[in-house]
Amino acid sequence: MIEKILPPKLNKSKLIVIIAPSSPVAGSCSENTIQQGYSYLKNKGYSMVEGRSVKMLTKKHTAGTASFRVDDVHEFVKRND
């Protein structure tokens, strides 16, 4: 039998960061769908922040330039909240 490995539960005191390091969320989901997801997390007691890349859409269907997406990731990795 294969043992199921589960990650630890999310701590509600921690901030959930939503970023798009590849394809933009806005290019795949409607604003209503995005807001429903945020509402679900908020109703579960989580706090979140949206990165700049989430709604960025380029002609090549990426969430901004490579450097823009990297900067978005780095911005949140450096945070202490």
VENBELWO-V399928 format. One line per field, one symbol per residue. ss: DSSP state (H for helix, E for strand, C for the rest). phi: phi as a letter, one per 30 degrees, with the letter a starting at -180 (. if undefined). A space follows every 10 residues. Layout:
ss=???
phi=???
//
This chain:
ss=CCCCCCCCCC CCCCEEEECC CCCCCCCCCC HHHHHHHHHH HHHCCCEEEE CCCCCCCCCC CCCCCHHHHH HHHHHHHCCC C
phi=.dddccdddd dddcccccbb dbdddddcbd edddddddde ddddjccbbc dddecdbcdc hbdjdedddd ddddeddddc c
//
